[in-house]
Amino acid sequence: MIDTHSHIYLPRFREDLQEVLQRAVDAGITDICMPAIDFDSLSEMDRLDHPEIRFHKMAGIHPCDVPASLRDPHDRLAEIAGADDIVAIGETGLDYYWSKDHKEVQQLSLHSHCRVAKALKKPIVLHNRDSTADLLDIVEQQQDGTLTGVWHCFNGTESEARRALDLNFYLGVGGVVTFKNAGVDQVVAGLPSDRLLLETDAPYLAPTPRRGKRNEPSYMKFTAEKLAELLDLTLEEVDRITTENARRLFELSQGTSANG
């Protein structure tokens, strides 16, 4: 399985990183894709190493980390993200939950990330919280037929999901799909399996039965089991389909890795 969205490089994993990674291997994780929070994230990603896991780096500025005085990050982002070992642009997007004071700056950053993604022909990774309409509007404005990516931690309605799919995006299925009363499970059950990705968003949003704990890649097995139930597939089929989807979107091969 491929964890397509994990902040495994954060300090919360520093003390027991190797144990966390070994548990991931034992759970069937072969690849971990790492979205950046800011440009400093990349040096932290470079420190990761495990003989049985391939690590894949992404470059971008999280909407909650966009400085209020941000100038257009296009040139620096394009330079950093142009490296061969960067598989995607992000995570970027919009977050109106934590702050509505800097909407325009977040939107400027998202536009810039979209332009870089198109120029580099790399997928974009979208964060969304309480901002779905604006997020999809910006993606639609930027869509020229070449933009693609994933709405990570999908938690939208069926109509929002269909709009994202029509915009050539995949949907990241994480721990929220296992939460009772969240409603995400009912939407995901009706979506095409060839556009779904598995993810953890570790250390955040651990799935049931680990909800409330620090999330880690090995917990993705609970999400995979839930997805298999919702789609009436075997766990092996979910593994195969989501792995193929991730390799297709991020152009991953068995040999590509952030650490060579």
PLY file of the C-alpha trace (Angstrom):
ply
format ascii 1.0
element vertex 260
property float x
property float y
property float z
element edge 259
property int vertex1
property int vertex2
end_header
0.00 0.00 0.00
1.01 3.62 -0.57
0.39 6.25 2.09
-0.09 9.22 -0.22
-0.12 11.87 2.51
2.00 11.58 5.64
3.97 14.15 7.64
6.26 11.43 8.93
9.17 13.86 9.01
7.67 15.99 11.82
9.26 16.11 15.31
6.39 14.07 16.78
7.99 10.98 15.20
11.59 11.75 16.07
11.92 9.63 19.21
10.53 6.39 17.77
10.78 6.91 14.01
12.37 3.58 13.16
9.75 1.69 15.19
6.99 3.63 13.40
8.51 2.81 10.02
8.89 -0.87 10.87
5.24 -1.03 11.90
4.40 0.53 8.54
6.34 -2.21 6.75
4.62 -4.87 8.82
1.24 -3.37 7.83
2.12 -3.59 4.13
3.20 0.00 3.45
5.78 0.18 0.66
5.78 3.92 -0.13
5.16 7.11 1.81
4.45 10.42 0.08
5.35 13.45 2.18
3.60 16.80 1.64
5.53 19.86 2.72
4.33 22.42 5.24
6.88 24.99 4.09
10.17 25.05 2.25
12.08 24.00 5.38
10.18 20.70 5.37
12.36 19.31 2.59
15.53 19.13 4.66
13.61 17.20 7.31
12.34 14.77 4.68
15.90 14.12 3.51
16.77 12.62 6.89
14.34 9.73 6.48
15.63 6.32 5.55
14.41 2.74 5.75
15.50 -0.19 3.59
11.95 -1.35 2.87
10.15 1.98 2.31
10.37 4.38 -0.60
9.93 8.02 0.43
8.58 10.62 -2.02
8.87 14.36 -1.43
6.42 17.14 -2.26
7.11 20.88 -2.17
4.74 23.67 -1.19
3.38 25.96 1.50
0.47 24.81 3.66
-2.32 27.43 3.74
-2.01 27.71 7.53
1.68 28.51 7.11
1.31 31.16 4.43
2.71 34.37 5.93
0.33 37.32 5.99
2.91 39.39 4.10
3.46 36.72 1.46
4.78 37.80 -1.88
3.99 35.58 -4.84
6.02 32.39 -4.11
5.98 31.30 -7.76
9.67 31.71 -8.62
11.09 30.08 -5.51
8.49 27.32 -5.54
9.17 26.59 -9.21
12.90 26.37 -8.54
12.52 24.02 -5.57
9.72 21.90 -6.99
11.50 21.49 -10.30
13.91 18.99 -8.77
13.55 15.46 -10.10
12.85 14.00 -6.65
9.79 16.22 -6.06
6.72 14.23 -7.13
4.02 16.83 -6.45
3.26 20.43 -5.51
1.86 20.85 -2.02
0.35 20.74 0.19
-1.44 23.92 -0.69
-5.09 24.91 -0.64
-7.34 26.92 1.65
-8.16 26.77 5.35
-10.85 29.11 6.67
-11.31 27.13 9.89
-8.22 28.40 11.68
-8.18 31.86 10.20
-10.37 33.92 7.92
-8.14 36.97 8.26
-5.87 36.14 5.34
-8.18 34.64 2.76
-6.76 36.70 -0.08
-3.19 35.69 0.74
-4.14 32.01 0.87
-5.90 32.35 -2.46
-2.88 34.07 -3.99
-0.69 31.21 -2.80
-3.06 28.59 -4.21
-3.16 30.30 -7.60
0.64 30.36 -7.62
0.90 26.69 -6.70
-1.50 25.81 -9.52
0.57 27.73 -12.05
3.76 26.00 -10.93
2.08 22.60 -11.06
0.99 23.20 -14.65
4.38 24.53 -15.70
6.22 21.56 -14.18
3.54 19.04 -15.21
3.31 17.73 -11.66
0.14 17.03 -9.66
-1.01 19.34 -6.89
-2.10 18.33 -3.38
-5.04 20.29 -2.00
-5.84 20.98 1.65
-9.40 22.11 2.29
-11.14 23.13 5.47
-14.34 25.17 5.45
-13.38 26.52 2.03
-14.72 24.08 -0.55
-16.50 26.55 -2.83
-13.53 28.91 -3.11
-11.09 26.02 -3.48
-12.93 24.40 -6.37
-13.60 27.77 -8.00
-9.86 28.53 -8.06
-9.04 25.09 -9.41
-11.64 25.58 -12.13
-10.18 28.98 -13.00
-6.71 27.44 -13.26
-7.79 24.32 -15.13
-6.53 24.39 -18.70
-6.74 20.66 -19.27
-3.33 19.92 -17.76
-3.93 20.49 -14.05
-4.43 17.40 -11.93
-3.91 16.35 -8.33
-5.70 15.18 -5.22
-8.15 16.68 -2.79
-6.49 15.29 0.28
-8.54 14.20 3.29
-11.72 14.34 1.24
-14.73 15.23 3.38
-17.14 16.77 0.91
-20.60 16.05 -0.42
-21.38 13.89 -3.42
-21.86 16.93 -5.65
-18.55 18.40 -4.49
-16.84 15.07 -5.12
-18.28 14.90 -8.63
-17.13 18.43 -9.35
-13.60 17.58 -8.21
-13.61 14.45 -10.37
-14.80 16.49 -13.35
-11.87 18.84 -12.72
-9.51 15.86 -13.19
-8.74 15.36 -9.50
-8.42 12.31 -7.32
-9.84 12.07 -3.80
-7.72 11.14 -0.81
-9.47 8.79 1.63
-8.18 9.02 5.18
-9.24 8.29 8.73
-12.34 10.48 8.55
-14.05 7.79 6.46
-14.05 5.56 9.55
-15.67 8.14 11.84
-19.28 7.53 12.81
-21.72 10.27 11.81
-19.14 12.06 9.63
-21.09 11.07 6.50
-17.96 10.71 4.39
-18.37 6.95 4.19
-21.73 7.26 2.41
-20.26 9.59 -0.21
-17.13 7.51 -0.77
-19.23 4.38 -1.25
-20.62 5.87 -4.45
-17.35 7.06 -5.97
-15.32 5.37 -8.71
-12.51 3.31 -7.21
-10.04 4.33 -9.93
-10.00 7.90 -8.57
-9.42 7.13 -4.88
-6.15 7.25 -2.94
-5.35 5.98 0.54
-3.66 8.32 3.03
-3.15 8.90 6.74
-2.29 12.60 7.19
-0.10 11.33 10.04
0.27 12.43 12.78
-3.28 13.79 12.45
-6.75 12.23 12.06
-6.07 8.68 13.19
-8.82 6.29 12.07
-11.13 4.32 14.29
-10.12 2.32 16.40
-7.08 4.56 16.97
-9.01 7.82 16.88
-7.53 10.43 19.21
-4.06 8.93 19.14
-1.05 10.03 17.12
-1.67 8.76 13.62
1.00 6.79 11.78
1.28 5.03 8.40
0.56 1.55 9.82
-2.92 2.72 10.81
-3.82 3.08 7.15
-4.80 -0.59 7.23
-7.95 0.41 9.16
-8.88 2.91 6.47
-8.19 0.34 3.76
-10.42 -2.19 5.51
-13.22 0.38 5.73
-12.84 1.29 2.07
-13.00 -2.38 1.09
-16.25 -2.69 3.02
-17.75 0.41 1.42
-16.82 -0.57 -2.13
-17.62 -4.26 -1.66
-14.06 -5.22 -2.57
-11.47 -7.40 -0.93
-8.62 -5.76 0.95
-6.25 -7.05 -1.71
-8.30 -5.35 -4.43
-8.29 -2.06 -2.53
-4.53 -2.35 -2.10
-4.00 -3.02 -5.81
-6.40 -0.35 -7.09
-5.26 2.48 -4.79
-1.61 1.61 -5.39
-2.14 1.76 -9.15
-3.95 5.09 -8.74
-1.12 6.58 -6.69
1.55 5.39 -9.09
-0.40 6.82 -12.01
-1.04 10.23 -10.44
2.41 10.79 -8.97
4.26 8.87 -11.69
5.89 6.60 -9.14
7.86 3.59 -10.16
9.26 0.84 -8.00
12.63 2.55 -8.03
11.84 6.20 -7.38
12.58 7.45 -3.88
13.24 10.71 -2.12
16.43 9.27 -0.67
17.67 7.65 -3.83
0 1
1 2
2 3
3 4
4 5
5 6
6 7
7 8
8 9
9 10
10 11
11 12
12 13
13 14
14 15
15 16
16 17
17 18
18 19
19 20
20 21
21 22
22 23
23 24
24 25
25 26
26 27
27 28
28 29
29 30
30 31
31 32
32 33
33 34
34 35
35 36
36 37
37 38
38 39
39 40
40 41
41 42
42 43
43 44
44 45
45 46
46 47
47 48
48 49
49 50
50 51
51 52
52 53
53 54
54 55
55 56
56 57
57 58
58 59
59 60
60 61
61 62
62 63
63 64
64 65
65 66
66 67
67 68
68 69
69 70
70 71
71 72
72 73
73 74
74 75
75 76
76 77
77 78
78 79
79 80
80 81
81 82
82 83
83 84
84 85
85 86
86 87
87 88
88 89
89 90
90 91
91 92
92 93
93 94
94 95
95 96
96 97
97 98
98 99
99 100
100 101
101 102
102 103
103 104
104 105
105 106
106 107
107 108
108 109
109 110
110 111
111 112
112 113
113 114
114 115
115 116
116 117
117 118
118 119
119 120
120 121
121 122
122 123
123 124
124 125
125 126
126 127
127 128
128 129
129 130
130 131
131 132
132 133
133 134
134 135
135 136
136 137
137 138
138 139
139 140
140 141
141 142
142 143
143 144
144 145
145 146
146 147
147 148
148 149
149 150
150 151
151 152
152 153
153 154
154 155
155 156
156 157
157 158
158 159
159 160
160 161
161 162
162 163
163 164
164 165
165 166
166 167
167 168
168 169
169 170
170 171
171 172
172 173
173 174
174 175
175 176
176 177
177 178
178 179
179 180
180 181
181 182
182 183
183 184
184 185
185 186
186 187
187 188
188 189
189 190
190 191
191 192
192 193
193 194
194 195
195 196
196 197
197 198
198 199
199 200
200 201
201 202
202 203
203 204
204 205
205 206
206 207
207 208
208 209
209 210
210 211
211 212
212 213
213 214
214 215
215 216
216 217
217 218
218 219
219 220
220 221
221 222
222 223
223 224
224 225
225 226
226 227
227 228
228 229
229 230
230 231
231 232
232 233
233 234
234 235
235 236
236 237
237 238
238 239
239 240
240 241
241 242
242 243
243 244
244 245
245 246
246 247
247 248
248 249
249 250
250 251
251 252
252 253
253 254
254 255
255 256
256 257
257 258
258 259
